[in-house]
Structure formats: C-alpha cells, structure tokens
Amino acid sequence: MQTKSSRIKLDNEEQVYAYAMNLLNYRDYSGKDMLLRLLGKGADEKDSQRVIARLKANGFISEKHYAEQVLRAWLAKKVYGRLHLSAELHRKNVSEDMIPEMLEKFTDELEMQNAMCAAKQFIQRNDKKIKNNDEKITAAAVRFMANRGFTGRHIQVLLEQIRAENDM
C-alpha cells in the first residue's frame, strides 16, 4: 500500500514549487527550514534553492515574519531568559541576520518580568523544601534559573525571594 508521501515525486522545479506551496498552507517556514524539508523529500538542491528564492521574491517566505512569529510564541511562555531565546531562535533555524534584531526586542524589563515569573514558579513547586529550609534549595534554584537561560543578575532575584520567604 502506497502512502500519500511515498507518491510525491519532486523531479523538477515546478513539482518542488508545488510541494513547497502545499507546505506553506499549514505553517510558515524559514528559508533554511524549507530547504531542509525539500531536500529531505528528495528534491534536487539547485531546484530547491531556486524555489526558495522564488518563494522569497513572491513574499511567501519572509525571514523577518518567521523570526517574529518564533519570538511571539516564545514570549508567551514567560519563564525564560535571553540565553534560552537565543538558543530557541537557532533551534528554529531563524536566519542569523534576524537573531540580533529579535534579541533586541527582548528588553531588560521583559527579561526581569520573566525572571520574576520563573522565580514564582520555582517557589510554588518547591514550597515545602523552602519552608523546611532544605540546604540544597539554593543550588536547585540556581540550576532552575540557569536552565531557563537567565544570567546571574536574574538568578539573584529568585535567591532574594527565597531568602524573604525564609526570613534568612
């Protein structure tokens, strides 16, 4: 039994273009994502490059729009820092030219708000350990914030909140 995906043949540029347009019906892609997807389907690299250039020229692929979409989705999470944003933009294959611009949009005020949200989340999850004055809680707090891409300055926010909870 043949599946739909096994019947798709990408032998020429028009077939590659049609397949790429079909993919764009479902979600946005960066140029790099689209290239990887087309090559993974067996398309010729030269055909794929020409199709991507054509899609960009016609406005179907926009690196800036894609980067902003990734940023908006990431900002909705509200518990991550600048380093995590940078890693997410790289992971989502956002154009290298767009990454500094997206990082500029993530202001210090937004990062501090996210640090406060992350700190509240940590305190809620570890309420009993904090109240029992567990000595390992500081190390756990530092790991929690570092794993979410916060710097030392933002980690201090959480540590100060823990100290305030414990009257330390």
CNS distance restraints for C-alpha pairs under 8 A (distance, minus, plus):
assign (resid   2 and name CA) (resid   6 and name CA) 6.26 0.50 0.50
assign (resid   2 and name CA) (resid   7 and name CA) 6.86 0.50 0.50
assign (resid   3 and name CA) (resid   7 and name CA) 6.65 0.50 0.50
assign (resid   4 and name CA) (resid   8 and name CA) 6.89 0.50 0.50
assign (resid   9 and name CA) (resid  15 and name CA) 7.32 0.50 0.50
assign (resid   9 and name CA) (resid  42 and name CA) 7.92 0.50 0.50
assign (resid  10 and name CA) (resid  15 and name CA) 5.26 0.50 0.50
assign (resid  10 and name CA) (resid  16 and name CA) 5.31 0.50 0.50
assign (resid  10 and name CA) (resid  19 and name CA) 7.89 0.50 0.50
assign (resid  10 and name CA) (resid  41 and name CA) 7.51 0.50 0.50
assign (resid  10 and name CA) (resid  42 and name CA) 6.59 0.50 0.50
assign (resid  10 and name CA) (resid  43 and name CA) 5.21 0.50 0.50
assign (resid  10 and name CA) (resid  44 and name CA) 7.84 0.50 0.50
assign (resid  11 and name CA) (resid  15 and name CA) 6.63 0.50 0.50
assign (resid  11 and name CA) (resid  16 and name CA) 7.49 0.50 0.50
assign (resid  11 and name CA) (resid  43 and name CA) 6.72 0.50 0.50
assign (resid  11 and name CA) (resid  44 and name CA) 7.57 0.50 0.50
assign (resid  12 and name CA) (resid  16 and name CA) 6.38 0.50 0.50
assign (resid  12 and name CA) (resid  43 and name CA) 7.93 0.50 0.50
assign (resid  12 and name CA) (resid  44 and name CA) 7.92 0.50 0.50
assign (resid  12 and name CA) (resid  47 and name CA) 6.92 0.50 0.50
assign (resid  13 and name CA) (resid  17 and name CA) 6.04 0.50 0.50
assign (resid  13 and name CA) (resid  47 and name CA) 5.06 0.50 0.50
assign (resid  13 and name CA) (resid  48 and name CA) 7.29 0.50 0.50
assign (resid  13 and name CA) (resid  50 and name CA) 7.76 0.50 0.50
assign (resid  13 and name CA) (resid  51 and name CA) 6.81 0.50 0.50
assign (resid  14 and name CA) (resid  18 and name CA) 6.10 0.50 0.50
assign (resid  15 and name CA) (resid  19 and name CA) 6.13 0.50 0.50
assign (resid  16 and name CA) (resid  20 and name CA) 6.10 0.50 0.50
assign (resid  16 and name CA) (resid  38 and name CA) 7.26 0.50 0.50
assign (resid  16 and name CA) (resid  43 and name CA) 6.61 0.50 0.50
assign (resid  16 and name CA) (resid  47 and name CA) 7.12 0.50 0.50
assign (resid  16 and name CA) (resid  48 and name CA) 6.71 0.50 0.50
assign (resid  16 and name CA) (resid  51 and name CA) 7.01 0.50 0.50
assign (resid  17 and name CA) (resid  21 and name CA) 6.14 0.50 0.50
assign (resid  17 and name CA) (resid  51 and name CA) 5.63 0.50 0.50
assign (resid  18 and name CA) (resid  22 and name CA) 6.22 0.50 0.50
assign (resid  19 and name CA) (resid  23 and name CA) 6.33 0.50 0.50
assign (resid  20 and name CA) (resid  24 and name CA) 6.29 0.50 0.50
assign (resid  20 and name CA) (resid  34 and name CA) 7.40 0.50 0.50
assign (resid  20 and name CA) (resid  38 and name CA) 7.36 0.50 0.50
assign (resid  20 and name CA) (resid  51 and name CA) 7.98 0.50 0.50
assign (resid  21 and name CA) (resid  25 and name CA) 6.50 0.50 0.50
assign (resid  22 and name CA) (resid  26 and name CA) 7.43 0.50 0.50
assign (resid  23 and name CA) (resid  27 and name CA) 6.91 0.50 0.50
assign (resid  24 and name CA) (resid  28 and name CA) 5.71 0.50 0.50
assign (resid  24 and name CA) (resid  29 and name CA) 7.12 0.50 0.50
assign (resid  24 and name CA) (resid  60 and name CA) 7.71 0.50 0.50
assign (resid  28 and name CA) (resid  61 and name CA) 7.24 0.50 0.50
assign (resid  28 and name CA) (resid  66 and name CA) 6.50 0.50 0.50
assign (resid  29 and name CA) (resid  33 and name CA) 5.75 0.50 0.50
assign (resid  29 and name CA) (resid  34 and name CA) 5.78 0.50 0.50
assign (resid  29 and name CA) (resid  61 and name CA) 6.67 0.50 0.50
assign (resid  29 and name CA) (resid  66 and name CA) 6.64 0.50 0.50
assign (resid  30 and name CA) (resid  34 and name CA) 6.14 0.50 0.50
assign (resid  30 and name CA) (resid  61 and name CA) 6.60 0.50 0.50
assign (resid  30 and name CA) (resid  62 and name CA) 7.04 0.50 0.50
assign (resid  30 and name CA) (resid  63 and name CA) 5.66 0.50 0.50
assign (resid  30 and name CA) (resid  66 and name CA) 6.14 0.50 0.50
assign (resid  30 and name CA) (resid  93 and name CA) 6.66 0.50 0.50
assign (resid  30 and name CA) (resid  94 and name CA) 6.27 0.50 0.50
assign (resid  30 and name CA) (resid  95 and name CA) 7.31 0.50 0.50
assign (resid  31 and name CA) (resid  35 and name CA) 6.14 0.50 0.50
assign (resid  31 and name CA) (resid  52 and name CA) 6.45 0.50 0.50
assign (resid  31 and name CA) (resid  61 and name CA) 6.79 0.50 0.50
assign (resid  31 and name CA) (resid  62 and name CA) 7.98 0.50 0.50
assign (resid  31 and name CA) (resid  63 and name CA) 7.01 0.50 0.50
assign (resid  31 and name CA) (resid  95 and name CA) 7.90 0.50 0.50
assign (resid  32 and name CA) (resid  36 and name CA) 6.19 0.50 0.50
assign (resid  32 and name CA) (resid  93 and name CA) 6.25 0.50 0.50
assign (resid  32 and name CA) (resid  94 and name CA) 7.84 0.50 0.50
assign (resid  32 and name CA) (resid  95 and name CA) 7.71 0.50 0.50
assign (resid  33 and name CA) (resid  37 and name CA) 6.12 0.50 0.50
assign (resid  33 and name CA) (resid  92 and name CA) 7.94 0.50 0.50
assign (resid  33 and name CA) (resid  93 and name CA) 6.30 0.50 0.50
assign (resid  34 and name CA) (resid  38 and name CA) 6.09 0.50 0.50
assign (resid  34 and name CA) (resid  52 and name CA) 7.44 0.50 0.50
assign (resid  35 and name CA) (resid  39 and name CA) 6.05 0.50 0.50
assign (resid  35 and name CA) (resid  48 and name CA) 6.25 0.50 0.50
assign (resid  35 and name CA) (resid  49 and name CA) 7.11 0.50 0.50
assign (resid  35 and name CA) (resid  52 and name CA) 7.26 0.50 0.50
assign (resid  36 and name CA) (resid  40 and name CA) 5.94 0.50 0.50
assign (resid  37 and name CA) (resid  41 and name CA) 6.40 0.50 0.50
assign (resid  38 and name CA) (resid  42 and name CA) 6.64 0.50 0.50
assign (resid  38 and name CA) (resid  43 and name CA) 5.54 0.50 0.50
assign (resid  38 and name CA) (resid  48 and name CA) 6.46 0.50 0.50
assign (resid  39 and name CA) (resid  43 and name CA) 5.00 0.50 0.50
assign (resid  39 and name CA) (resid  44 and name CA) 6.72 0.50 0.50
assign (resid  39 and name CA) (resid  45 and name CA) 6.52 0.50 0.50
assign (resid  39 and name CA) (resid  48 and name CA) 7.27 0.50 0.50
assign (resid  43 and name CA) (resid  47 and name CA) 7.04 0.50 0.50
assign (resid  43 and name CA) (resid  48 and name CA) 6.47 0.50 0.50
assign (resid  44 and name CA) (resid  48 and name CA) 6.10 0.50 0.50
assign (resid  45 and name CA) (resid  49 and name CA) 6.09 0.50 0.50
assign (resid  46 and name CA) (resid  50 and name CA) 6.24 0.50 0.50
assign (resid  47 and name CA) (resid  51 and name CA) 6.09 0.50 0.50
assign (resid  48 and name CA) (resid  52 and name CA) 6.13 0.50 0.50
assign (resid  49 and name CA) (resid  53 and name CA) 6.22 0.50 0.50
assign (resid  50 and name CA) (resid  54 and name CA) 6.15 0.50 0.50
assign (resid  51 and name CA) (resid  55 and name CA) 6.08 0.50 0.50
assign (resid  52 and name CA) (resid  56 and name CA) 6.11 0.50 0.50
assign (resid  52 and name CA) (resid  61 and name CA) 7.71 0.50 0.50
assign (resid  53 and name CA) (resid  57 and name CA) 6.09 0.50 0.50
assign (resid  54 and name CA) (resid  58 and name CA) 6.16 0.50 0.50
assign (resid  55 and name CA) (resid  59 and name CA) 6.14 0.50 0.50
assign (resid  55 and name CA) (resid  60 and name CA) 5.07 0.50 0.50
assign (resid  55 and name CA) (resid  61 and name CA) 5.64 0.50 0.50
assign (resid  56 and name CA) (resid  60 and name CA) 5.78 0.50 0.50
assign (resid  56 and name CA) (resid  61 and name CA) 4.77 0.50 0.50
assign (resid  56 and name CA) (resid  62 and name CA) 6.25 0.50 0.50
assign (resid  61 and name CA) (resid  66 and name CA) 7.94 0.50 0.50
assign (resid  62 and name CA) (resid  66 and name CA) 6.14 0.50 0.50
assign (resid  63 and name CA) (resid  67 and name CA) 6.06 0.50 0.50
assign (resid  63 and name CA) (resid  94 and name CA) 7.00 0.50 0.50
assign (resid  63 and name CA) (resid  95 and name CA) 6.36 0.50 0.50
assign (resid  63 and name CA) (resid  98 and name CA) 7.37 0.50 0.50
assign (resid  64 and name CA) (resid  68 and name CA) 6.15 0.50 0.50
assign (resid  64 and name CA) (resid  98 and name CA) 6.53 0.50 0.50
assign (resid  65 and name CA) (resid  69 and name CA) 6.13 0.50 0.50
assign (resid  66 and name CA) (resid  70 and name CA) 6.30 0.50 0.50
assign (resid  66 and name CA) (resid  94 and name CA) 7.30 0.50 0.50
assign (resid  67 and name CA) (resid  71 and name CA) 6.19 0.50 0.50
assign (resid  67 and name CA) (resid  89 and name CA) 7.44 0.50 0.50
assign (resid  67 and name CA) (resid  94 and name CA) 5.76 0.50 0.50
assign (resid  67 and name CA) (resid  95 and name CA) 7.68 0.50 0.50
assign (resid  67 and name CA) (resid  98 and name CA) 6.72 0.50 0.50
assign (resid  67 and name CA) (resid  99 and name CA) 7.66 0.50 0.50
assign (resid  67 and name CA) (resid 102 and name CA) 7.11 0.50 0.50
assign (resid  68 and name CA) (resid  72 and name CA) 6.11 0.50 0.50
assign (resid  68 and name CA) (resid 102 and name CA) 7.09 0.50 0.50
assign (resid  69 and name CA) (resid  73 and name CA) 6.28 0.50 0.50
assign (resid  70 and name CA) (resid  74 and name CA) 6.09 0.50 0.50
assign (resid  70 and name CA) (resid  89 and name CA) 7.16 0.50 0.50
assign (resid  70 and name CA) (resid  92 and name CA) 7.68 0.50 0.50
assign (resid  71 and name CA) (resid  75 and name CA) 6.00 0.50 0.50
assign (resid  71 and name CA) (resid  85 and name CA) 7.85 0.50 0.50
assign (resid  71 and name CA) (resid  89 and name CA) 7.84 0.50 0.50
assign (resid  71 and name CA) (resid 102 and name CA) 6.90 0.50 0.50
assign (resid  72 and name CA) (resid  76 and name CA) 6.41 0.50 0.50
assign (resid  73 and name CA) (resid  77 and name CA) 7.27 0.50 0.50
assign (resid  74 and name CA) (resid  78 and name CA) 7.71 0.50 0.50
assign (resid  74 and name CA) (resid  85 and name CA) 7.32 0.50 0.50
assign (resid  78 and name CA) (resid 113 and name CA) 7.82 0.50 0.50
assign (resid  78 and name CA) (resid 114 and name CA) 5.03 0.50 0.50
assign (resid  78 and name CA) (resid 117 and name CA) 6.64 0.50 0.50
assign (resid  78 and name CA) (resid 118 and name CA) 7.56 0.50 0.50
assign (resid  79 and name CA) (resid 114 and name CA) 4.88 0.50 0.50
assign (resid  79 and name CA) (resid 115 and name CA) 6.41 0.50 0.50
assign (resid  79 and name CA) (resid 117 and name CA) 5.73 0.50 0.50
assign (resid  79 and name CA) (resid 118 and name CA) 4.62 0.50 0.50
assign (resid  79 and name CA) (resid 148 and name CA) 7.14 0.50 0.50
assign (resid  80 and name CA) (resid  84 and name CA) 6.16 0.50 0.50
assign (resid  80 and name CA) (resid  85 and name CA) 7.29 0.50 0.50
assign (resid  80 and name CA) (resid 111 and name CA) 7.75 0.50 0.50
assign (resid  80 and name CA) (resid 114 and name CA) 6.06 0.50 0.50
assign (resid  80 and name CA) (resid 115 and name CA) 7.10 0.50 0.50
assign (resid  80 and name CA) (resid 118 and name CA) 7.20 0.50 0.50
assign (resid  80 and name CA) (resid 148 and name CA) 4.90 0.50 0.50
assign (resid  80 and name CA) (resid 149 and name CA) 5.93 0.50 0.50
assign (resid  80 and name CA) (resid 150 and name CA) 6.90 0.50 0.50
assign (resid  81 and name CA) (resid  85 and name CA) 6.41 0.50 0.50
assign (resid  81 and name CA) (resid 111 and name CA) 5.84 0.50 0.50
assign (resid  81 and name CA) (resid 114 and name CA) 6.83 0.50 0.50
assign (resid  81 and name CA) (resid 115 and name CA) 7.07 0.50 0.50
assign (resid  81 and name CA) (resid 148 and name CA) 6.03 0.50 0.50
assign (resid  81 and name CA) (resid 149 and name CA) 4.46 0.50 0.50
assign (resid  81 and name CA) (resid 150 and name CA) 4.55 0.50 0.50
assign (resid  81 and name CA) (resid 151 and name CA) 7.66 0.50 0.50
assign (resid  82 and name CA) (resid  86 and name CA) 6.26 0.50 0.50
assign (resid  82 and name CA) (resid 103 and name CA) 7.19 0.50 0.50
assign (resid  82 and name CA) (resid 106 and name CA) 7.32 0.50 0.50
assign (resid  82 and name CA) (resid 111 and name CA) 6.94 0.50 0.50
assign (resid  82 and name CA) (resid 149 and name CA) 5.92 0.50 0.50
assign (resid  82 and name CA) (resid 150 and name CA) 6.51 0.50 0.50
assign (resid  83 and name CA) (resid  87 and name CA) 6.33 0.50 0.50
assign (resid  83 and name CA) (resid 148 and name CA) 7.83 0.50 0.50
assign (resid  83 and name CA) (resid 149 and name CA) 4.39 0.50 0.50
assign (resid  83 and name CA) (resid 150 and name CA) 6.54 0.50 0.50
assign (resid  83 and name CA) (resid 151 and name CA) 7.94 0.50 0.50
assign (resid  84 and name CA) (resid  88 and name CA) 6.07 0.50 0.50
assign (resid  84 and name CA) (resid 148 and name CA) 5.94 0.50 0.50
assign (resid  84 and name CA) (resid 149 and name CA) 4.32 0.50 0.50
assign (resid  84 and name CA) (resid 150 and name CA) 7.64 0.50 0.50
assign (resid  85 and name CA) (resid  89 and name CA) 6.15 0.50 0.50
assign (resid  85 and name CA) (resid 103 and name CA) 7.47 0.50 0.50
assign (resid  85 and name CA) (resid 149 and name CA) 7.53 0.50 0.50
assign (resid  86 and name CA) (resid  90 and name CA) 6.37 0.50 0.50
assign (resid  86 and name CA) (resid  99 and name CA) 7.19 0.50 0.50
assign (resid  86 and name CA) (resid 103 and name CA) 7.11 0.50 0.50
assign (resid  87 and name CA) (resid  91 and name CA) 6.06 0.50 0.50
assign (resid  88 and name CA) (resid  92 and name CA) 6.07 0.50 0.50
assign (resid  89 and name CA) (resid  93 and name CA) 6.39 0.50 0.50
assign (resid  89 and name CA) (resid  94 and name CA) 5.41 0.50 0.50
assign (resid  89 and name CA) (resid  99 and name CA) 6.68 0.50 0.50
assign (resid  90 and name CA) (resid  94 and name CA) 5.91 0.50 0.50
assign (resid  90 and name CA) (resid  96 and name CA) 7.91 0.50 0.50
assign (resid  90 and name CA) (resid  99 and name CA) 7.98 0.50 0.50
assign (resid  94 and name CA) (resid  98 and name CA) 6.82 0.50 0.50
assign (resid  94 and name CA) (resid  99 and name CA) 6.86 0.50 0.50
assign (resid  95 and name CA) (resid  99 and name CA) 6.71 0.50 0.50
assign (resid  96 and name CA) (resid 100 and name CA) 7.85 0.50 0.50
assign (resid  97 and name CA) (resid 101 and name CA) 7.75 0.50 0.50
assign (resid  98 and name CA) (resid 102 and name CA) 6.27 0.50 0.50
assign (resid  99 and name CA) (resid 103 and name CA) 6.15 0.50 0.50
assign (resid 100 and name CA) (resid 104 and name CA) 6.20 0.50 0.50
assign (resid 101 and name CA) (resid 105 and name CA) 6.62 0.50 0.50
assign (resid 102 and name CA) (resid 106 and name CA) 6.82 0.50 0.50
assign (resid 103 and name CA) (resid 107 and name CA) 7.82 0.50 0.50
assign (resid 106 and name CA) (resid 110 and name CA) 6.15 0.50 0.50
assign (resid 106 and name CA) (resid 111 and name CA) 6.82 0.50 0.50
assign (resid 107 and name CA) (resid 111 and name CA) 6.29 0.50 0.50
assign (resid 108 and name CA) (resid 112 and name CA) 6.10 0.50 0.50
assign (resid 109 and name CA) (resid 113 and name CA) 6.24 0.50 0.50
assign (resid 110 and name CA) (resid 114 and name CA) 6.18 0.50 0.50
assign (resid 111 and name CA) (resid 115 and name CA) 6.09 0.50 0.50
assign (resid 112 and name CA) (resid 116 and name CA) 6.21 0.50 0.50
assign (resid 112 and name CA) (resid 154 and name CA) 6.79 0.50 0.50
assign (resid 113 and name CA) (resid 117 and name CA) 6.30 0.50 0.50
assign (resid 114 and name CA) (resid 118 and name CA) 6.08 0.50 0.50
assign (resid 115 and name CA) (resid 119 and name CA) 6.00 0.50 0.50
assign (resid 115 and name CA) (resid 145 and name CA) 7.90 0.50 0.50
assign (resid 115 and name CA) (resid 150 and name CA) 7.25 0.50 0.50
assign (resid 115 and name CA) (resid 154 and name CA) 5.93 0.50 0.50
assign (resid 115 and name CA) (resid 155 and name CA) 7.63 0.50 0.50
assign (resid 115 and name CA) (resid 157 and name CA) 7.18 0.50 0.50
assign (resid 115 and name CA) (resid 158 and name CA) 7.61 0.50 0.50
assign (resid 116 and name CA) (resid 120 and name CA) 6.21 0.50 0.50
assign (resid 116 and name CA) (resid 157 and name CA) 7.02 0.50 0.50
assign (resid 116 and name CA) (resid 158 and name CA) 7.28 0.50 0.50
assign (resid 117 and name CA) (resid 121 and name CA) 6.20 0.50 0.50
assign (resid 118 and name CA) (resid 122 and name CA) 6.17 0.50 0.50
assign (resid 118 and name CA) (resid 145 and name CA) 7.34 0.50 0.50
assign (resid 119 and name CA) (resid 123 and name CA) 6.18 0.50 0.50
assign (resid 119 and name CA) (resid 145 and name CA) 7.86 0.50 0.50
assign (resid 119 and name CA) (resid 157 and name CA) 7.30 0.50 0.50
assign (resid 119 and name CA) (resid 158 and name CA) 4.89 0.50 0.50
assign (resid 119 and name CA) (resid 161 and name CA) 7.56 0.50 0.50
assign (resid 120 and name CA) (resid 124 and name CA) 6.12 0.50 0.50
assign (resid 120 and name CA) (resid 158 and name CA) 7.97 0.50 0.50
assign (resid 121 and name CA) (resid 125 and name CA) 6.21 0.50 0.50
assign (resid 122 and name CA) (resid 126 and name CA) 6.06 0.50 0.50
assign (resid 122 and name CA) (resid 141 and name CA) 7.22 0.50 0.50
assign (resid 122 and name CA) (resid 144 and name CA) 7.50 0.50 0.50
assign (resid 123 and name CA) (resid 127 and name CA) 5.45 0.50 0.50
assign (resid 123 and name CA) (resid 130 and name CA) 7.51 0.50 0.50
assign (resid 123 and name CA) (resid 162 and name CA) 7.28 0.50 0.50
assign (resid 126 and name CA) (resid 130 and name CA) 6.21 0.50 0.50
assign (resid 127 and name CA) (resid 131 and name CA) 6.18 0.50 0.50
assign (resid 128 and name CA) (resid 132 and name CA) 6.03 0.50 0.50
assign (resid 129 and name CA) (resid 133 and name CA) 6.13 0.50 0.50
assign (resid 129 and name CA) (resid 134 and name CA) 5.28 0.50 0.50
assign (resid 129 and name CA) (resid 137 and name CA) 6.86 0.50 0.50
assign (resid 130 and name CA) (resid 134 and name CA) 6.13 0.50 0.50
assign (resid 130 and name CA) (resid 137 and name CA) 6.73 0.50 0.50
assign (resid 130 and name CA) (resid 162 and name CA) 7.03 0.50 0.50
assign (resid 130 and name CA) (resid 165 and name CA) 7.60 0.50 0.50
assign (resid 130 and name CA) (resid 166 and name CA) 6.96 0.50 0.50
assign (resid 131 and name CA) (resid 165 and name CA) 7.69 0.50 0.50
assign (resid 131 and name CA) (resid 166 and name CA) 6.53 0.50 0.50
assign (resid 133 and name CA) (resid 137 and name CA) 7.73 0.50 0.50
assign (resid 133 and name CA) (resid 166 and name CA) 7.16 0.50 0.50
assign (resid 136 and name CA) (resid 140 and name CA) 6.33 0.50 0.50
assign (resid 137 and name CA) (resid 141 and name CA) 5.98 0.50 0.50
assign (resid 138 and name CA) (resid 142 and name CA) 6.25 0.50 0.50
assign (resid 138 and name CA) (resid 159 and name CA) 7.00 0.50 0.50
assign (resid 139 and name CA) (resid 143 and name CA) 6.24 0.50 0.50
assign (resid 140 and name CA) (resid 144 and name CA) 6.04 0.50 0.50
assign (resid 141 and name CA) (resid 145 and name CA) 6.31 0.50 0.50
assign (resid 141 and name CA) (resid 155 and name CA) 7.82 0.50 0.50
assign (resid 141 and name CA) (resid 158 and name CA) 7.15 0.50 0.50
assign (resid 141 and name CA) (resid 159 and name CA) 7.17 0.50 0.50
assign (resid 142 and name CA) (resid 146 and name CA) 6.02 0.50 0.50
assign (resid 142 and name CA) (resid 155 and name CA) 6.23 0.50 0.50
assign (resid 142 and name CA) (resid 159 and name CA) 7.98 0.50 0.50
assign (resid 143 and name CA) (resid 147 and name CA) 5.89 0.50 0.50
assign (resid 144 and name CA) (resid 148 and name CA) 6.57 0.50 0.50
assign (resid 145 and name CA) (resid 149 and name CA) 6.62 0.50 0.50
assign (resid 145 and name CA) (resid 150 and name CA) 5.57 0.50 0.50
assign (resid 145 and name CA) (resid 151 and name CA) 7.91 0.50 0.50
assign (resid 145 and name CA) (resid 154 and name CA) 7.87 0.50 0.50
assign (resid 145 and name CA) (resid 155 and name CA) 5.93 0.50 0.50
assign (resid 146 and name CA) (resid 150 and name CA) 5.26 0.50 0.50
assign (resid 146 and name CA) (resid 151 and name CA) 6.73 0.50 0.50
assign (resid 146 and name CA) (resid 155 and name CA) 7.48 0.50 0.50
assign (resid 150 and name CA) (resid 154 and name CA) 5.86 0.50 0.50
assign (resid 150 and name CA) (resid 155 and name CA) 6.57 0.50 0.50
assign (resid 151 and name CA) (resid 155 and name CA) 6.29 0.50 0.50
assign (resid 152 and name CA) (resid 156 and name CA) 6.30 0.50 0.50
assign (resid 153 and name CA) (resid 157 and name CA) 7.17 0.50 0.50
assign (resid 154 and name CA) (resid 158 and name CA) 7.19 0.50 0.50
assign (resid 155 and name CA) (resid 159 and name CA) 6.45 0.50 0.50
assign (resid 156 and name CA) (resid 160 and name CA) 5.98 0.50 0.50
assign (resid 157 and name CA) (resid 161 and name CA) 6.33 0.50 0.50
assign (resid 158 and name CA) (resid 162 and name CA) 6.23 0.50 0.50
assign (resid 159 and name CA) (resid 163 and name CA) 6.19 0.50 0.50
assign (resid 160 and name CA) (resid 164 and name CA) 6.14 0.50 0.50
assign (resid 161 and name CA) (resid 165 and name CA) 6.19 0.50 0.50
assign (resid 162 and name CA) (resid 166 and name CA) 6.28 0.50 0.50
assign (resid 163 and name CA) (resid 167 and name CA) 5.73 0.50 0.50
assign (resid 163 and name CA) (resid 168 and name CA) 4.97 0.50 0.50
assign (resid 164 and name CA) (resid 168 and name CA) 6.56 0.50 0.50
